[in-house]
Amino acid sequence: MTYHKNLKKIISLVIIIVLVFEADLFIYSQENNLVKKQFQEALGEYKRGQYNSSKQKLEDLIKNADKSPSEKEKKEILGKCYLLLGAISEKKGDTKAAEDYYQRAIGDSGIETVAEINLDELPAYKRVKITAQVEKDFIEARNKYTSNNSDISKAMLENILRTLSENRLELKSIQGSVYLLLGALYEKEGKLILSEENYRKAFETYEIKEVDGVDFSGLPSYRKISEIISIEKEFEKAKGEYISGHFRSSEEKVKNVISSITESGFDQELKNILGQCHLLLSAIYEKLGNTYLAEENYRIAKDEYNTGSIDGIDLSSLQGLHRFISGKIISQEAKSPRMKKNFLVLAVIAGVIIGAAAVLLLTKKKKSRLEFVTNVDTVNVPEGGTSTFQLKLSAKPSANVSVTVTRVDGDTDIYVQSDSPLTFTDSNWNQNQTITLAANEDIDILNGTSTFRISARDIGNKDIKAVAQDNDSLAFVTDTDSIAIAEGQTATLKIKFSNQPTSTIEAIVSRVSGDSDISVLSGSSLTFNASNWDIYQSVTLAAAEDADDLNGTATIRLSASGIQNKDVTATEIDKDDGIKITVSAPKAGDNLKRDVKYTIKWDTEGGSLNRVSIKVVWVLTGGGSESKYINQSAENDGSFNWVPDIISGQCQLIFERGYETKKKIGESGFFSVSN
């Protein structure tokens, strides 16, 4: 007996728990419906331009978000509220607040859209959305790099730069990190010039020297460029001290720079900086009155480094330097009466020597001056390919000549692919040596140009112009990047090309994603050639009628062999959007009797419907609810006769539109049915 009694107690307890659970579910369901209803009201006010009222409702919803039945639904309603608050702020001109709301929605809640409104037309929303996607893409590209998927990582990084450029966005931390990883990828491929260029962009333009989770310590070029830029910055500080009149401080910093260059082992790479360092020391010592050290450092700058100027510093006011340059330096001792006589004697002797030298020069064949000789002055380089030019000397050198070829300005996609420096001797000075230039593939349609400088010690520089022959000349041109189509109607998209093609091109137009109600009705295949490439051709898009009241979107893609795809966004403007029903009978709190005929009455706002479905929902005594349709094709005349035949209890009428896909468009208040 005791066993059976205990069993009954357990069963009773389980039943109570189940009933309580179902009751909680019902309460949650009702609260969730209320939250959704309140959001729809706020959305409606936003669409009508009632921003202050909509904002108040959204803020109230955020405060009560904890009432959502699940964390997922809470996150969804918060995301939508923040998106709409962002749109309201942007409409009212508060861009900073708008971006903050968008960040909460997209970054924190992962919600990017709100049905019935097109947020992509709002610039701040578009910026935040693209930024969030770029940040995700960079993390994935970085992970591909660390897992040695170099090709995929490189393609993703280049796409990030392309996306930022096309949308005119500047995200310094992302861009700097992208260039840093590209530098590492190029270094691993052995493309050291490209590698160093990307490192420089990361270090100098964006001041980024590291990426979380990536180890650059084993990359020699990374270390080299890092040290070189650090030394260059220290030299800039030394120049700043000189300009400010702090000559002793400038002297100390310049000496530290020279020491750093010597220790780094990058003497050749920093040859120009070394020359400027000694020239700056010359200027400093003249300012400090030390003529000997001024002259000595000028000789080093001129003779060893062929340097006669300092970037950003005017040396024209230094009289001692000018006297030294012109060979007219007269020591202070020469001004005494005794020394003047000796000086005159020396001047006579010097005059005799100079005269004799002049006679020898006139009677001896003039020595040839060394110059660079090239076979061309301009090199055309095909994009994605290489081109060469030839180089030799004009005369036999007295010693070996080391020649470097470097890009000094212009398109960074063009670079020297062959080894540099080249060496000319007294036996090969008149034999051509080959320099190979290469041009990387890029996404623009321009023929980029660069200047390459040929240089060597004691020989005048010679510049060569390089032109990248671009292979991206053809691109789709449309009259719009987004198009609206009324439900059940058509719209026209116009297409042409940016440049004349060299052969006939078949352009394909197709829907690649999104709402299947949107389709290409005509113009799915278009032919362009040399005579009609700049004449718009039409594509007809259609939007089929559907059962929902959503503005569906689809991506329409233009494609052709060898040409970059172009996507156009098509949006279906739903004609049933915004239809609402208000129930006038039965009213909330009414008590209806079973088996008695009643007239259900309602009013339709925001449009018209051919049919409307009516569903009754009633609360079960033990908790939970049940429902059934009492009419699934009621005429939209605002009334319907109904005899309650359900059990007694609290009830509610739900009105829906649609057939296969149903959408709630109204509800009554709770009323009771009794015997």
ZAMARGU-4260 file (C-alpha; in steps of 0.2 Angstrom, whole numbers, plus 5000, padded with zeros to 4 digits):
<rodrens>
0) 5000/5000/5000 | 5014/5012/5005 | 5022/5009/4988 | 5006/5013/4978 | 5003/5029/4989
5) 5021/5035/4985 | 5019/5031/4967 | 5003/5041/4966 | 5012/5056/4975 | 5026/5055/4962
10) 5014/5055/4948 | 5004/5069/4955 | 5020/5079/4957 | 5025/5076/4939 | 5008/5082/4933
15) 5010/5098/4943 | 5027/5101/4936 | 5021/5098/4918 | 5006/5109/4921 | 5017/5123/4928
20) 5029/5121/4913 | 5015/5122/4901 | 5008/5137/4909 | 5025/5146/4909 | 5027/5142/4890
25) 5010/5149/4887 | 5014/5165/4897 | 5031/5166/4888 | 5022/5164/4871 | 5010/5178/4875
30) 5024/5189/4881 | 5034/5185/4865 | 5019/5190/4854 | 5017/5206/4864 | 5036/5210/4861
35) 5034/5207/4842 | 5018/5217/4841 | 5027/5232/4850 | 5041/5231/4838 | 5030/5231/4823
40) 5021/5246/4830 | 5039/5255/4832 | 5043/5249/4814 | 5027/5256/4807 | 5030/5273/4816
45) 5048/5273/4809 | 5041/5270/4791 | 5029/5285/4794 | 5043/5296/4799 | 5037/5297/4818
50) 5055/5295/4824 | 5053/5301/4842 | 5038/5290/4846 | 5047/5275/4837 | 5063/5278/4847
55) 5053/5278/4864 | 5045/5261/4860 | 5061/5254/4855 | 5070/5259/4871 | 5056/5252/4881
60) 5058/5236/4872 | 5076/5235/4876 | 5072/5238/4894 | 5060/5223/4894 | 5071/5212/4883
65) 5074/5200/4897 | 5055/5194/4895 | 5060/5186/4879 | 5057/5167/4880 | 5074/5162/4875
70) 5092/5170/4873 | 5091/5168/4854 | 5075/5178/4853 | 5081/5191/4866 | 5097/5193/4855
75) 5086/5195/4839 | 5074/5208/4846 | 5089/5218/4854 | 5098/5217/4837 | 5082/5223/4827
80) 5079/5237/4840 | 5097/5243/4839 | 5097/5243/4820 | 5081/5253/4820 | 5088/5265/4833
85) 5103/5267/4822 | 5092/5271/4807 | 5082/5284/4817 | 5098/5292/4823 | 5105/5293/4806
90) 5089/5300/4799 | 5091/5314/4812 | 5109/5317/4808 | 5117/5309/4823 | 5130/5299/4814
95) 5140/5294/4829 | 5125/5288/4839 | 5119/5278/4823 | 5136/5269/4821 | 5136/5265/4839
100) 5119/5257/4838 | 5123/5248/4822 | 5139/5241/4830 | 5128/5234/4844 | 5116/5226/4832
105) 5129/5219/4820 | 5144/5216/4831 | 5136/5211/4847 | 5119/5203/4842 | 5124/5197/4824
110) 5108/5205/4817 | 5110/5214/4800 | 5093/5216/4793 | 5075/5222/4797 | 5061/5216/4786
115) 5052/5229/4777 | 5065/5242/4776 | 5081/5244/4766 | 5095/5249/4777 | 5109/5248/4764
120) 5103/5265/4758 | 5110/5273/4774 | 5128/5277/4772 | 5133/5275/4791 | 5124/5258/4791
125) 5133/5252/4776 | 5150/5258/4783 | 5147/5248/4799 | 5141/5233/4790 | 5156/5233/4778
130) 5168/5236/4792 | 5161/5221/4802 | 5163/5210/4787 | 5181/5216/4783 | 5186/5212/4801
135) 5179/5195/4800 | 5187/5192/4783 | 5204/5198/4790 | 5203/5186/4805 | 5200/5172/4792
140) 5214/5178/4781 | 5226/5178/4796 | 5221/5161/4801 | 5224/5155/4783 | 5241/5163/4784
145) 5246/5154/4800 | 5240/5137/4793 | 5251/5140/4778 | 5237/5142/4766 | 5246/5156/4757
150) 5237/5158/4741 | 5220/5159/4749 | 5226/5171/4762 | 5234/5182/4749 | 5218/5182/4739
155) 5208/5187/4754 | 5219/5200/4759 | 5219/5208/4742 | 5200/5207/4742 | 5200/5217/4758
160) 5210/5231/4751 | 5199/5231/4736 | 5183/5232/4746 | 5190/5246/4757 | 5195/5255/4741
165) 5179/5253/4732 | 5169/5259/4747 | 5181/5273/4751 | 5184/5266/4769 | 5199/5269/4779
170) 5203/5256/4793 | 5221/5260/4798 | 5223/5245/4809 | 5216/5233/4797 | 5225/5240/4782
175) 5242/5241/4791 | 5239/5223/4796 | 5235/5218/4778 | 5250/5226/4771 | 5261/5217/4785
180) 5254/5200/4780 | 5256/5203/4762 | 5274/5208/4765 | 5277/5192/4774 | 5268/5182/4760
185) 5279/5190/4746 | 5295/5187/4756 | 5291/5169/4757 | 5288/5169/4738 | 5305/5177/4736
190) 5298/5193/4729 | 5308/5204/4740 | 5305/5221/4732 | 5286/5218/4734 | 5289/5212/4751
195) 5298/5227/4757 | 5286/5239/4748 | 5272/5231/4758 | 5282/5231/4774 | 5285/5250/4772
200) 5267/5254/4769 | 5262/5245/4785 | 5276/5253/4795 | 5276/5271/4788 | 5258/5274/4782
205) 5249/5264/4795 | 5262/5262/4809 | 5258/5244/4811 | 5272/5232/4816 | 5264/5217/4822
210) 5248/5206/4820 | 5241/5196/4834 | 5245/5178/4833 | 5258/5180/4819 | 5277/5178/4822
215) 5287/5188/4810 | 5304/5185/4819 | 5310/5173/4806 | 5308/5184/4791 | 5325/5194/4787
220) 5316/5207/4776 | 5304/5211/4789 | 5318/5214/4801 | 5328/5224/4788 | 5314/5236/4784
225) 5309/5238/4802 | 5327/5243/4807 | 5329/5254/4792 | 5313/5264/4795 | 5318/5265/4814
230) 5335/5273/4808 | 5326/5284/4796 | 5315/5291/4810 | 5329/5294/4821 | 5338/5304/4808
235) 5322/5314/4805 | 5323/5318/4824 | 5341/5324/4822 | 5336/5335/4808 | 5322/5342/4819
240) 5334/5346/4833 | 5345/5355/4820 | 5331/5365/4813 | 5326/5370/4831 | 5344/5377/4834
245) 5348/5363/4846 | 5365/5359/4838 | 5373/5348/4851 | 5358/5337/4853 | 5357/5336/4834
250) 5375/5331/4834 | 5373/5317/4847 | 5358/5310/4837 | 5367/5310/4820 | 5382/5301/4828
255) 5369/5288/4835 | 5361/5286/4818 | 5378/5283/4810 | 5383/5270/4824 | 5366/5262/4821
260) 5368/5260/4802 | 5386/5253/4805 | 5379/5240/4818 | 5364/5235/4807 | 5374/5230/4792
265) 5363/5240/4780 | 5376/5252/4774 | 5372/5250/4756 | 5353/5252/4759 | 5356/5267/4769
270) 5370/5275/4759 | 5360/5291/4756 | 5356/5293/4774 | 5374/5291/4779 | 5379/5305/4766
275) 5365/5316/4773 | 5372/5312/4791 | 5389/5318/4787 | 5382/5334/4778 | 5372/5338/4793
280) 5387/5336/4804 | 5396/5348/4792 | 5382/5361/4795 | 5381/5358/4813 | 5400/5361/4815
285) 5400/5376/4805 | 5386/5383/4816 | 5397/5378/4831 | 5412/5387/4823 | 5423/5371/4821
290) 5429/5374/4803 | 5440/5358/4802 | 5426/5346/4807 | 5414/5355/4795 | 5426/5353/4780
295) 5430/5335/4785 | 5412/5329/4786 | 5408/5339/4770 | 5422/5329/4761 | 5415/5313/4767
300) 5397/5317/4761 | 5403/5322/4744 | 5417/5310/4740 | 5411/5294/4749 | 5392/5296/4747
305) 5390/5309/4733 | 5378/5319/4743 | 5376/5337/4741 | 5359/5341/4750 | 5348/5336/4764
310) 5329/5333/4762 | 5320/5347/4771 | 5335/5357/4776 | 5341/5373/4767 | 5360/5374/4767
315) 5360/5390/4757 | 5364/5401/4772 | 5380/5392/4777 | 5394/5403/4770 | 5408/5392/4776
320) 5401/5378/4766 | 5399/5388/4751 | 5417/5394/4752 | 5423/5376/4754 | 5412/5370/4739
325) 5419/5384/4728 | 5437/5380/4733 | 5439/5398/4741 | 5442/5393/4759 | 5455/5405/4767
330) 5460/5400/4785 | 5460/5413/4798 | 5479/5413/4799 | 5481/5418/4781 | 5474/5435/4786
335) 5489/5440/4797 | 5502/5452/4788 | 5516/5438/4789 | 5505/5425/4782 | 5498/5436/4768
340) 5515/5437/4760 | 5517/5418/4761 | 5500/5416/4754 | 5504/5427/4739 | 5520/5416/4735
345) 5509/5400/4736 | 5496/5408/4725 | 5510/5412/4712 | 5516/5394/4713 | 5498/5387/4712
350) 5496/5398/4696 | 5511/5391/4688 | 5505/5373/4692 | 5487/5377/4686 | 5494/5385/4670
355) 5505/5370/4666 | 5490/5358/4669 | 5480/5368/4657 | 5493/5366/4644 | 5494/5347/4647
360) 5475/5346/4646 | 5475/5355/4629 | 5488/5345/4622 | 5482/5328/4628 | 5466/5319/4622
365) 5452/5323/4634 | 5447/5308/4645 | 5430/5301/4642 | 5416/5304/4655 | 5407/5289/4661
370) 5389/5288/4657 | 5375/5275/4656 | 5370/5269/4639 | 5353/5260/4637 | 5344/5253/4621
375) 5328/5262/4626 | 5321/5276/4636 | 5304/5269/4639 | 5299/5251/4643 | 5282/5244/4640
380) 5278/5230/4653 | 5263/5218/4650 | 5252/5217/4666 | 5256/5200/4674 | 5272/5198/4663
385) 5289/5205/4661 | 5300/5216/4649 | 5318/5220/4648 | 5330/5233/4643 | 5349/5233/4640
390) 5362/5243/4649 | 5381/5247/4647 | 5394/5260/4650 | 5400/5274/4638 | 5418/5271/4642
395) 5431/5260/4651 | 5430/5263/4670 | 5446/5264/4680 | 5439/5253/4693 | 5424/5241/4695
400) 5407/5250/4694 | 5392/5243/4704 | 5376/5249/4696 | 5359/5248/4705 | 5342/5250/4696
405) 5328/5256/4708 | 5310/5262/4706 | 5309/5280/4713 | 5291/5285/4709 | 5275/5279/4701
410) 5265/5263/4700 | 5271/5251/4714 | 5264/5236/4704 | 5280/5238/4692 | 5296/5232/4700
415) 5314/5226/4695 | 5313/5207/4694 | 5331/5204/4689 | 5346/5204/4701 | 5353/5221/4706
420) 5366/5228/4708 | 5375/5224/4691 | 5394/5225/4690 | 5404/5233/4675 | 5423/5231/4674
425) 5437/5236/4662 | 5433/5221/4652 | 5414/5221/4650 | 5410/5239/4651 | 5404/5239/4633
430) 5394/5223/4634 | 5375/5225/4637 | 5368/5218/4653 | 5350/5214/4654 | 5337/5222/4667
435) 5320/5213/4669 | 5305/5223/4674 | 5289/5215/4679 | 5271/5221/4682 | 5259/5213/4695
440) 5241/5210/4690 | 5229/5223/4697 | 5211/5227/4697 | 5211/5244/4689 | 5210/5248/4670
445) 5224/5260/4670 | 5241/5259/4661 | 5252/5263/4677 | 5269/5272/4674 | 5284/5272/4685
450) 5302/5279/4685 | 5317/5268/4687 | 5333/5276/4691 | 5350/5269/4686 | 5364/5275/4698
455) 5382/5272/4703 | 5395/5281/4712 | 5403/5296/4702 | 5391/5293/4687 | 5376/5304/4684
460) 5359/5295/4686 | 5349/5290/4671 | 5330/5287/4672 | 5320/5275/4662 | 5301/5276/4661
465) 5291/5260/4663 | 5273/5258/4657 | 5262/5244/4663 | 5251/5238/4649 | 5235/5235/4658
470) 5224/5219/4653 | 5209/5224/4663 | 5202/5237/4651 | 5184/5229/4650 | 5171/5231/4663
475) 5152/5231/4664 | 5143/5247/4666 | 5125/5248/4672 | 5113/5262/4674 | 5111/5258/4692
480) 5118/5246/4705 | 5101/5243/4713 | 5084/5241/4706 | 5066/5241/4713 | 5053/5230/4705
485) 5034/5231/4711 | 5027/5214/4715 | 5018/5207/4700 | 5027/5220/4688 | 5043/5221/4679
490) 5058/5234/4678 | 5072/5237/4666 | 5091/5236/4669 | 5102/5243/4656 | 5120/5237/4652
495) 5135/5242/4642 | 5154/5241/4642 | 5167/5253/4648 | 5179/5250/4633 | 5178/5244/4615
500) 5181/5225/4615 | 5193/5217/4603 | 5181/5203/4599 | 5162/5199/4601 | 5157/5196/4619
505) 5142/5187/4625 | 5136/5194/4642 | 5125/5182/4653 | 5113/5190/4666 | 5106/5178/4679
510) 5099/5178/4697 | 5113/5170/4708 | 5105/5171/4725 | 5090/5179/4735 | 5072/5179/4733
515) 5066/5166/4719 | 5051/5177/4715 | 5063/5189/4706 | 5068/5183/4689 | 5076/5188/4673
520) 5062/5189/4661 | 5071/5194/4645 | 5089/5199/4640 | 5098/5184/4649 | 5110/5183/4635
525) 5117/5199/4626 | 5129/5201/4613 | 5142/5216/4612 | 5155/5220/4599 | 5166/5234/4593
530) 5151/5243/4585 | 5139/5242/4600 | 5149/5241/4616 | 5144/5258/4622 | 5126/5257/4618
535) 5114/5252/4632 | 5105/5235/4630 | 5090/5231/4641 | 5087/5217/4653 | 5069/5215/4660
540) 5067/5209/4678 | 5051/5202/4685 | 5044/5200/4702 | 5031/5187/4704 | 5016/5189/4716
545) 5018/5180/4733 | 5009/5176/4749 | 5020/5186/4760 | 5021/5205/4764 | 5040/5206/4763
550) 5051/5216/4752 | 5062/5202/4745 | 5079/5205/4738 | 5090/5195/4725 | 5107/5197/4717
555) 5107/5199/4698 | 5125/5194/4691 | 5132/5200/4675 | 5146/5189/4668 | 5156/5186/4653
560) 5172/5176/4649 | 5188/5185/4655 | 5178/5199/4662 | 5175/5203/4681 | 5158/5199/4686
565) 5146/5214/4692 | 5132/5211/4704 | 5116/5222/4705 | 5104/5221/4719 | 5085/5219/4714
570) 5072/5223/4727 | 5054/5217/4726 | 5042/5230/4733 | 5028/5220/4740 | 5011/5227/4737
575) 5004/5219/4753 | 5017/5227/4764 | 5009/5236/4779 | 4991/5228/4779 | 4984/5227/4796
580) 4967/5222/4804 | 4959/5229/4819 | 4945/5218/4827 | 4930/5227/4834 | 4920/5212/4839
585) 4921/5202/4850 | 4930/5214/4861 | 4942/5211/4875 | 4933/5204/4891 | 4917/5199/4881
590) 4908/5183/4887 | 4901/5173/4873 | 4890/5158/4875 | 4893/5141/4866 | 4881/5137/4852
595) 4876/5155/4850 | 4879/5164/4833 | 4890/5179/4834 | 4897/5191/4821 | 4915/5194/4820
600) 4919/5211/4814 | 4936/5219/4809 | 4943/5234/4799 | 4957/5233/4786 | 4971/5246/4785
605) 4985/5249/4773 | 4979/5239/4758 | 4966/5226/4752 | 4965/5207/4753 | 4955/5195/4743
610) 4955/5182/4757 | 4958/5182/4776 | 4961/5167/4787 | 4953/5167/4805 | 4960/5156/4819
615) 4954/5154/4836 | 4966/5150/4851 | 4960/5145/4868 | 4968/5142/4884 | 4967/5124/4892
620) 4962/5122/4910 | 4978/5113/4914 | 4989/5125/4905 | 4995/5127/4887 | 4984/5131/4873
625) 4976/5124/4857 | 4970/5132/4841 | 4960/5129/4825 | 4955/5138/4809 | 4936/5143/4809
630) 4938/5150/4792 | 4953/5150/4780 | 4945/5160/4765 | 4934/5173/4773 | 4929/5187/4761
635) 4937/5203/4765 | 4921/5212/4769 | 4925/5215/4787 | 4913/5202/4795 | 4910/5184/4798
640) 4897/5174/4807 | 4903/5161/4820 | 4896/5149/4832 | 4908/5145/4846 | 4909/5126/4848
645) 4924/5124/4858 | 4926/5120/4877 | 4924/5134/4889 | 4939/5146/4893 | 4949/5161/4888
650) 4950/5164/4869 | 4958/5175/4856 | 4955/5177/4837 | 4971/5177/4826 | 4969/5185/4808
655) 4981/5179/4795 | 4985/5182/4776 | 4993/5171/4764 | 4990/5153/4759 | 5006/5142/4760
660) 5015/5155/4770 | 5004/5163/4783 | 5007/5180/4791 | 4998/5187/4806 | 4990/5204/4802
665) 4979/5206/4817 | 4972/5199/4833 | 4957/5202/4845 | 4958/5205/4864 | 4955/5190/4875
670) 4937/5185/4878 | 4928/5171/4887 | 4917/5157/4881 | 4905/5148/4893 | 4890/5137/4893
</rodrens>
